[in-house]
Amino acid sequence: MKFSTNEDVEAPIDAVFEMLCDFESFERAAMRRGAQVQRVDQLVAPGVGMIWDAVFELRGKRREIQVEMVTFDHPNEILLETTSPGMIGSMSFDLMALSRARTRVKVELEVKPLNLSARLLVQSLKLAKSSLTKKYKLRIAEYASGMQERYSRSA
């Protein structure tokens, strides 16, 4: 199952990429939503090999995932791969400069089941795909708007 959306941000590509690299804010946001997140790598600068372990509740069941950064191409792309018992996934952020002060961000999320129980979960998600797609696009649009506001305050 795949979700994809594009958002244009009124900020230069380097500034947008730096905001996407604020991984601590993503960790805090996940924890505010009830997840337990822990970074387990020893890297001091953002890059390939960053790894997080996360535990959260989804559809009444405890889920454990590991997220690893597999691509870090400044300022063009970030690719994160997730693994969990029964499921794998990926999330990519592709950036394209539209002008000096405008950047298009393409965000794709894909999950693939590896066993029967994960297949049933994905199938139930597919039944609600239109509402999930709306929520996904809304969340990405809100985040892009927030990046734009942060950039305009700092500029």
C-alpha positions as a Python dict, from the first residue, in 0.01 Angstrom:
ca = {
    (1, 'M'): (0, 0, 0),
    (2, 'K'): (140, 336, -103),
    (3, 'F'): (68, 699, -19),
    (4, 'S'): (223, 992, -203),
    (5, 'T'): (182, 1369, -207),
    (6, 'N'): (366, 1685, -312),
    (7, 'E'): (383, 2014, -123),
    (8, 'D'): (544, 2340, -225),
    (9, 'V'): (725, 2531, 49),
    (10, 'E'): (820, 2899, 25),
    (11, 'A'): (1177, 2840, 140),
    (12, 'P'): (1512, 2755, -27),
    (13, 'I'): (1591, 2386, -74),
    (14, 'D'): (1879, 2392, 179),
    (15, 'A'): (1655, 2538, 450),
    (16, 'V'): (1382, 2281, 383),
    (17, 'F'): (1634, 1996, 392),
    (18, 'E'): (1775, 2121, 724),
    (19, 'M'): (1425, 2132, 873),
    (20, 'L'): (1365, 1775, 757),
    (21, 'C'): (1687, 1679, 936),
    (22, 'D'): (1550, 1793, 1273),
    (23, 'F'): (1503, 1431, 1379),
    (24, 'E'): (1472, 1519, 1747),
    (25, 'S'): (1150, 1710, 1676),
    (26, 'F'): (1011, 1402, 1495),
    (27, 'E'): (1106, 1189, 1797),
    (28, 'R'): (930, 1431, 2035),
    (29, 'A'): (620, 1443, 1813),
    (30, 'A'): (598, 1062, 1812),
    (31, 'M'): (638, 1053, 2190),
    (32, 'R'): (359, 1310, 2233),
    (33, 'R'): (136, 1067, 2041),
    (34, 'G'): (222, 785, 2281),
    (35, 'A'): (510, 613, 2102),
    (36, 'Q'): (835, 515, 2268),
    (37, 'V'): (1125, 619, 2045),
    (38, 'Q'): (1494, 560, 2100),
    (39, 'R'): (1784, 635, 1871),
    (40, 'V'): (2025, 341, 1877),
    (41, 'D'): (2311, 441, 1644),
    (42, 'Q'): (2630, 622, 1746),
    (43, 'L'): (2644, 880, 1463),
    (44, 'V'): (2706, 1242, 1562),
    (45, 'A'): (2590, 1399, 1233),
    (46, 'P'): (2279, 1308, 1033),
    (47, 'G'): (2351, 1048, 767),
    (48, 'V'): (2317, 696, 636),
    (49, 'G'): (2311, 447, 920),
    (50, 'M'): (2096, 641, 1166),
    (51, 'I'): (1865, 392, 1340),
    (52, 'W'): (1566, 432, 1571),
    (53, 'D'): (1365, 172, 1761),
    (54, 'A'): (999, 260, 1821),
    (55, 'V'): (709, 98, 2003),
    (56, 'F'): (348, 218, 1968),
    (57, 'E'): (-14, 104, 1970),
    (58, 'L'): (-195, 63, 1637),
    (59, 'R'): (-542, -82, 1607),
    (60, 'G'): (-529, -204, 1965),
    (61, 'K'): (-205, -396, 1928),
    (62, 'R'): (150, -317, 2036),
    (63, 'R'): (377, -262, 1734),
    (64, 'E'): (756, -257, 1732),
    (65, 'I'): (950, -113, 1440),
    (66, 'Q'): (1305, -24, 1354),
    (67, 'V'): (1368, 274, 1127),
    (68, 'E'): (1696, 308, 939),
    (69, 'M'): (1817, 589, 717),
    (70, 'V'): (1941, 427, 396),
    (71, 'T'): (1977, 736, 174),
    (72, 'F'): (2092, 1081, 280),
    (73, 'D'): (2163, 1291, -30),
    (74, 'H'): (2193, 1654, 84),
    (75, 'P'): (1981, 1852, -23),
    (76, 'N'): (1784, 1623, -253),
    (77, 'E'): (1663, 1309, -82),
    (78, 'I'): (1615, 1122, 245),
    (79, 'L'): (1501, 759, 243),
    (80, 'L'): (1402, 577, 560),
    (81, 'E'): (1329, 203, 569),
    (82, 'T'): (1125, 41, 842),
    (83, 'T'): (1117, -319, 950),
    (84, 'S'): (888, -490, 1196),
    (85, 'P'): (776, -845, 1253),
    (86, 'G'): (564, -917, 947),
    (87, 'M'): (597, -586, 764),
    (88, 'I'): (849, -366, 585),
    (89, 'G'): (808, -11, 470),
    (90, 'S'): (980, 293, 331),
    (91, 'M'): (934, 666, 353),
    (92, 'S'): (1107, 899, 113),
    (93, 'F'): (1142, 1274, 99),
    (94, 'D'): (1245, 1406, -243),
    (95, 'L'): (1320, 1776, -271),
    (96, 'M'): (1329, 1981, -589),
    (97, 'A'): (1415, 2349, -608),
    (98, 'L'): (1146, 2531, -806),
    (99, 'S'): (1324, 2864, -761),
    (100, 'R'): (1573, 3015, -516),
    (101, 'A'): (1300, 3063, -258),
    (102, 'R'): (1058, 2779, -338),
    (103, 'T'): (1098, 2403, -292),
    (104, 'R'): (874, 2111, -385),
    (105, 'V'): (874, 1825, -136),
    (106, 'K'): (747, 1486, -249),
    (107, 'V'): (670, 1252, 39),
    (108, 'E'): (602, 884, -28),
    (109, 'L'): (510, 615, 223),
    (110, 'E'): (485, 248, 130),
    (111, 'V'): (416, -56, 347),
    (112, 'K'): (436, -420, 244),
    (113, 'P'): (310, -714, 449),
    (114, 'L'): (531, -1019, 494),
    (115, 'N'): (291, -1256, 668),
    (116, 'L'): (-79, -1330, 697),
    (117, 'S'): (-156, -1113, 1001),
    (118, 'A'): (23, -816, 843),
    (119, 'R'): (-164, -881, 520),
    (120, 'L'): (-493, -862, 712),
    (121, 'L'): (-386, -532, 870),
    (122, 'V'): (-292, -383, 532),
    (123, 'Q'): (-616, -513, 381),
    (124, 'S'): (-817, -337, 654),
    (125, 'L'): (-620, -20, 585),
    (126, 'K'): (-697, -51, 213),
    (127, 'L'): (-1067, -49, 293),
    (128, 'A'): (-1018, 295, 447),
    (129, 'K'): (-765, 414, 189),
    (130, 'S'): (-955, 723, 76),
    (131, 'S'): (-992, 860, 430),
    (132, 'L'): (-633, 762, 517),
    (133, 'T'): (-509, 936, 202),
    (134, 'K'): (-693, 1254, 301),
    (135, 'K'): (-541, 1242, 651),
    (136, 'Y'): (-195, 1172, 507),
    (137, 'K'): (-212, 1464, 266),
    (138, 'L'): (-349, 1693, 537),
    (139, 'R'): (-67, 1602, 779),
    (140, 'I'): (200, 1659, 513),
    (141, 'A'): (39, 1992, 415),
    (142, 'E'): (32, 2100, 781),
    (143, 'Y'): (396, 2006, 825),
    (144, 'A'): (494, 2195, 506),
    (145, 'S'): (304, 2498, 628),
    (146, 'G'): (486, 2477, 960),
    (147, 'M'): (822, 2463, 780),
    (148, 'Q'): (726, 2770, 581),
    (149, 'E'): (632, 2957, 901),
    (150, 'R'): (957, 2857, 1075),
    (151, 'Y'): (1160, 2974, 775),
    (152, 'S'): (979, 3308, 750),
    (153, 'R'): (1036, 3370, 1126),
    (154, 'S'): (1407, 3293, 1098),
    (155, 'A'): (1467, 3489, 776),
}
